Amino acid sequence: QLATAAGLATSATTPGGQTQAIKVNSHMQTSDPDIYAVGDAVLVQDALFPSRGTWTPLAGPANRQARLAVDHIFLSNDKTLPPEPYRGSLNTAIVRVFDMVAGVTGWTEKALIASGN
């Protein structure tokens, strides 16, 4: 709600339908290029389907996004060392119950069918 009030572009909902997220480009810039956003608040490019957005509320990707945003802020005018873009997120979940471990990376079959991919 704060992002919308500030005039930043947001998604209607995240792909999982949880909440609104702030739209950013590959350098973590919002619709106002002087404002950057990272982490749980943003909708980033999906690593498997680059034209789609994905919401990744995890510490690892948020840390990477923050580092790349800072690089862009300080290196965007440096022609010898251009800042690296964020290449998207590939969501992974792992669960362990006693001695059994299960995990998923990327899209589930159900999500692919629902999205039309």
Secondary structure as UniProt FT lines:
FT   HELIX           2..5
FT   TURN            6..7
FT   TURN            15..16
FT   STRAND          22..23
FT   TURN            26..27
FT   TURN            33..34
FT   HELIX           39..41
FT   STRAND          42..46
FT   TURN            50..51
FT   STRAND          53..54
FT   HELIX           59..75
FT   TURN            76..77
FT   STRAND          92..97
FT   TURN            98..99
FT   STRAND          100..105
FT   HELIX           109..115
//
